[in-house]
Amino acid sequence: MIRRIGPDQITPQSRRTRLDAVNFAWKSTRSCGSSFMSHFRQVKDKTELSEEDKKWVNSIRVVYEKGNLSDARVKYMDQLKIDWRTPVE
């Protein structure tokens, strides 16, 4: 189990000590595992996309056009080396 809180937020001290003794991971070191981020990492540095990548980019563009893509995800998409706001063929 991975917590997103620090050890100083756990009371009492005896509980922190027991968790430290079993090498409890206080902060996650994993990357975000959402479907969006998994696909984003796959296409982020590509200039030529596979058919699957194109389908994903186009589906994200449709979500964006409907006004349902968060600002954070728009910023991620703007990092792509392709113009994701127009249909990808």
C-alpha positions in Angstrom: 0.0 0.0 0.0 1.3 3.4 -0.9 0.3 6.5 1.0 0.3 10.1 -0.4 0.9 11.5 3.1 4.1 11.9 5.0 5.1 10.1 8.2 4.6 13.3 10.2 0.9 13.1 9.6 0.6 9.6 11.2 -0.1 9.5 14.9 0.8 8.0 17.3 4.6 7.8 16.9 4.6 4.1 17.6 2.5 3.6 14.5 5.0 5.5 12.3 7.8 3.5 13.8 6.1 0.2 13.0 5.4 1.3 9.4 9.0 2.5 9.0 10.2 -0.9 10.3 8.5 -2.7 7.4 9.8 -0.2 4.8 6.4 1.4 4.3 6.5 3.6 1.2 5.3 7.1 2.3 5.3 8.7 -1.1 4.4 7.1 -4.4 7.2 6.8 -6.9 5.0 5.5 -9.6 3.9 7.4 -12.7 0.3 8.1 -13.2 -1.3 4.9 -14.7 -4.4 6.4 -16.2 -5.3 5.4 -19.7 -4.8 9.0 -20.8 -1.3 9.2 -19.4 -0.3 5.8 -20.7 -1.3 6.8 -24.2 0.2 10.2 -23.9 3.6 8.8 -22.9 3.5 6.5 -25.9 2.9 9.3 -28.4 4.5 12.3 -26.8 7.8 12.3 -28.8 6.5 10.8 -32.0 6.2 12.7 -35.3 4.7 9.8 -37.1 1.8 7.9 -35.4 0.6 4.3 -35.7 -3.0 3.8 -36.6 -3.8 3.1 -32.9 -2.1 6.3 -31.9 -4.0 8.3 -34.5 -7.3 6.9 -33.2 -6.4 7.9 -29.6 -5.3 11.4 -30.7 -8.5 11.9 -32.7 -10.7 10.6 -29.8 -9.0 13.1 -27.5 -9.6 15.9 -30.0 -13.3 15.0 -30.1 -13.4 15.2 -26.3 -11.7 18.6 -26.5 -14.1 19.9 -29.1 -17.0 18.9 -26.9 -15.5 21.0 -24.1 -14.8 18.0 -21.9 -11.0 17.9 -21.8 -9.5 19.3 -18.7 -7.0 22.2 -18.8 -4.3 20.0 -17.4 -4.8 17.5 -20.2 -4.9 20.2 -22.9 -1.5 21.3 -21.6 -0.2 17.7 -21.9 -1.6 17.4 -25.5 0.1 20.7 -26.4 3.4 19.1 -25.7 2.9 16.6 -28.6 5.1 17.1 -31.7 2.0 16.9 -33.9 -1.0 19.2 -34.3 -3.6 17.3 -32.2 -6.3 19.9 -32.7 -6.9 19.0 -36.3 -8.0 15.5 -37.5 -5.0 13.2 -37.7 -5.1 11.0 -40.8 
